[in-house]
């Protein structure tokens, strides 16, 4: 086991893992969830078992749409509780969506 700071899991990882487990339960398992969001069962397993940050960012919103499990629970490092439910976080170097305040 390594004691390197970069190897430590983020503190929110357990909550995110539980949220993904909940999404799997709602969907009927890892494979049904994977089919609903356009990926493989093995990738869902990887997010649960090995991925340092949990669900890949590009799958958070599809999981939320498919299961109702909040994006804030799936990736609290990307979606803070005070963000509007209708807005994704701004990405560095990208313009905000039309109509969004700066």
Phi and psi in degrees as GROMACS dihedral restraints (atoms count N, CA, C in turn):
[ dihedral_restraints ]
;  ai    aj    ak    al  type     phi  dphi    fc
    3     4     5     6     1   -90.7    20    10
    4     5     6     7     1   146.2    20    10
    6     7     8     9     1  -105.3    20    10
    7     8     9    10     1    13.4    20    10
    9    10    11    12     1   -67.8    20    10
   10    11    12    13     1   133.8    20    10
   12    13    14    15     1   -56.6    20    10
   13    14    15    16     1   -33.4    20    10
   15    16    17    18     1   -70.6    20    10
   16    17    18    19     1   -17.0    20    10
   18    19    20    21     1   -85.6    20    10
   19    20    21    22     1   -13.6    20    10
   21    22    23    24     1   -70.9    20    10
   22    23    24    25     1   141.8    20    10
   24    25    26    27     1   -73.6    20    10
   25    26    27    28     1   145.5    20    10
   27    28    29    30     1   -60.5    20    10
   28    29    30    31     1   148.0    20    10
   30    31    32    33     1   -60.4    20    10
   31    32    33    34     1   -27.4    20    10
   33    34    35    36     1   -85.3    20    10
   34    35    36    37     1     0.5    20    10
   36    37    38    39     1   -60.1    20    10
   37    38    39    40     1   -42.1    20    10
   39    40    41    42     1   -63.0    20    10
   40    41    42    43     1   -41.5    20    10
   42    43    44    45     1   -65.6    20    10
   43    44    45    46     1   -40.2    20    10
   45    46    47    48     1   -65.4    20    10
   46    47    48    49     1   -39.3    20    10
   48    49    50    51     1   -63.1    20    10
   49    50    51    52     1   -42.9    20    10
   51    52    53    54     1   -63.0    20    10
   52    53    54    55     1   -38.8    20    10
   54    55    56    57     1   -64.1    20    10
   55    56    57    58     1   -41.3    20    10
   57    58    59    60     1   -67.4    20    10
   58    59    60    61     1   -37.2    20    10
   60    61    62    63     1   -62.1    20    10
   61    62    63    64     1   -39.6    20    10
   63    64    65    66     1   -63.6    20    10
   64    65    66    67     1   -43.3    20    10
   66    67    68    69     1   -61.3    20    10
   67    68    69    70     1   -41.1    20    10
   69    70    71    72     1   -61.8    20    10
   70    71    72    73     1   -42.5    20    10
   72    73    74    75     1   -63.5    20    10
   73    74    75    76     1   -43.7    20    10
   75    76    77    78     1   -61.8    20    10
   76    77    78    79     1   -41.1    20    10
   78    79    80    81     1   -76.1    20    10
   79    80    81    82     1   -19.4    20    10
   81    82    83    84     1   102.8    20    10
   82    83    84    85     1    12.2    20    10
   84    85    86    87     1   131.4    20    10
   85    86    87    88     1   175.2    20    10
   87    88    89    90     1   -64.3    20    10
   88    89    90    91     1   -45.0    20    10
   90    91    92    93     1   -66.7    20    10
   91    92    93    94     1   -46.2    20    10
   93    94    95    96     1   -59.9    20    10
   94    95    96    97     1   -39.0    20    10
   96    97    98    99     1   -62.0    20    10
   97    98    99   100     1   -47.1    20    10
   99   100   101   102     1   -56.7    20    10
  100   101   102   103     1   -44.2    20    10
  102   103   104   105     1   -64.0    20    10
  103   104   105   106     1   -38.3    20    10
  105   106   107   108     1   -68.0    20    10
  106   107   108   109     1   -29.5    20    10
  108   109   110   111     1  -106.9    20    10
  109   110   111   112     1     2.4    20    10
  111   112   113   114     1    79.8    20    10
  112   113   114   115     1    38.8    20    10
  114   115   116   117     1  -138.5    20    10
  115   116   117   118     1  -164.8    20    10
  117   118   119   120     1  -108.6    20    10
  118   119   120   121     1   158.1    20    10
  120   121   122   123     1   -62.3    20    10
  121   122   123   124     1   -36.8    20    10
  123   124   125   126     1   -65.1    20    10
  124   125   126   127     1   -31.9    20    10
  126   127   128   129     1   -70.0    20    10
  127   128   129   130     1   -40.8    20    10
  129   130   131   132     1   -61.4    20    10
  130   131   132   133     1   -44.5    20    10
  132   133   134   135     1   -57.7    20    10
  133   134   135   136     1   -44.2    20    10
  135   136   137   138     1   -59.0    20    10
  136   137   138   139     1   -44.3    20    10
  138   139   140   141     1   -59.8    20    10
  139   140   141   142     1   -39.2    20    10
  141   142   143   144     1   -71.8    20    10
  142   143   144   145     1   -41.6    20    10
  144   145   146   147     1   -96.7    20    10
  145   146   147   148     1   -32.8    20    10
  147   148   149   150     1  -128.1    20    10
  148   149   150   151     1   -31.6    20    10
  150   151   152   153     1   -63.2    20    10
  151   152   153   154     1   128.8    20    10
  153   154   155   156     1   -62.0    20    10
  154   155   156   157     1   -38.6    20    10
  156   157   158   159     1  -106.8    20    10
  157   158   159   160     1     5.1    20    10
  159   160   161   162     1    84.1    20    10
  160   161   162   163     1  -139.0    20    10
  162   163   164   165     1   -60.4    20    10
  163   164   165   166     1   135.8    20    10
  165   166   167   168     1   -60.7    20    10
  166   167   168   169     1   138.7    20    10
  168   169   170   171     1   -52.4    20    10
  169   170   171   172     1   -39.3    20    10
  171   172   173   174     1   -71.0    20    10
  172   173   174   175     1    -8.9    20    10
  174   175   176   177     1  -105.5    20    10
  175   176   177   178     1    -4.3    20    10
  177   178   179   180     1   -62.7    20    10
  178   179   180   181     1   -51.5    20    10
  180   181   182   183     1   -66.3    20    10
  181   182   183   184     1   -41.2    20    10
  183   184   185   186     1   -60.5    20    10
  184   185   186   187     1   -37.0    20    10
  186   187   188   189     1   -66.7    20    10
  187   188   189   190     1   -42.4    20    10
  189   190   191   192     1   -60.4    20    10
  190   191   192   193     1   -44.8    20    10
  192   193   194   195     1   -64.3    20    10
  193   194   195   196     1   -39.6    20    10
  195   196   197   198     1   -74.9    20    10
  196   197   198   199     1   -31.6    20    10
  198   199   200   201     1  -122.5    20    10
  199   200   201   202     1   -17.9    20    10
  201   202   203   204     1    83.7    20    10
  202   203   204   205     1    -1.0    20    10
  204   205   206   207     1   -75.4    20    10
  205   206   207   208     1   127.2    20    10
  207   208   209   210     1   -61.9    20    10
  208   209   210   211     1   140.2    20    10
  210   211   212   213     1   -59.0    20    10
  211   212   213   214     1   -31.3    20    10
  213   214   215   216     1   -68.2    20    10
  214   215   216   217     1   -27.9    20    10
  216   217   218   219     1   -83.2    20    10
  217   218   219   220     1   -37.8    20    10
  219   220   221   222     1   -68.8    20    10
  220   221   222   223     1   -39.9    20    10
  222   223   224   225     1  -142.5    20    10
  223   224   225   226     1    73.0    20    10
  225   226   227   228     1   -62.6    20    10
  226   227   228   229     1   -17.9    20    10
  228   229   230   231     1   -75.0    20    10
  229   230   231   232     1   -18.6    20    10
  231   232   233   234     1  -105.1    20    10
  232   233   234   235     1   -33.1    20    10
  234   235   236   237     1  -120.1    20    10
  235   236   237   238     1   107.2    20    10
  237   238   239   240     1   -82.2    20    10
  238   239   240   241     1   157.1    20    10
  240   241   242   243     1   -61.2    20    10
  241   242   243   244     1   -25.3    20    10
  243   244   245   246     1   -89.5    20    10
  244   245   246   247     1     0.8    20    10
  246   247   248   249     1   -76.6    20    10
  247   248   249   250     1   146.2    20    10
  249   250   251   252     1   -62.1    20    10
  250   251   252   253     1   140.9    20    10
  252   253   254   255     1   -65.7    20    10
  253   254   255   256     1   -19.3    20    10
  255   256   257   258     1   -94.1    20    10
  256   257   258   259     1    -1.5    20    10
  258   259   260   261     1  -120.9    20    10
  259   260   261   262     1   134.7    20    10
  261   262   263   264     1   -83.3    20    10
  262   263   264   265     1   158.2    20    10
  264   265   266   267     1   -66.8    20    10
  265   266   267   268     1   149.1    20    10
  267   268   269   270     1   -69.0    20    10
  268   269   270   271     1   138.8    20    10
  270   271   272   273     1   -98.9    20    10
  271   272   273   274     1   140.6    20    10
  273   274   275   276     1   -56.7    20    10
  274   275   276   277     1   136.3    20    10
  276   277   278   279     1    81.6    20    10
  277   278   279   280     1     6.2    20    10
  279   280   281   282     1  -117.2    20    10
  280   281   282   283     1   146.7    20    10
  282   283   284   285     1   -74.2    20    10
  283   284   285   286     1   146.2    20    10
  285   286   287   288     1   -66.6    20    10
  286   287   288   289     1   156.6    20    10
  288   289   290   291     1   -59.4    20    10
  289   290   291   292     1   153.9    20    10
  291   292   293   294     1   -57.1    20    10
  292   293   294   295     1   135.3    20    10
  294   295   296   297     1    87.4    20    10
  295   296   297   298     1    -6.8    20    10
  297   298   299   300     1   -83.4    20    10
  298   299   300   301     1   142.3    20    10
  300   301   302   303     1   -80.1    20    10
  301   302   303   304     1   149.2    20    10
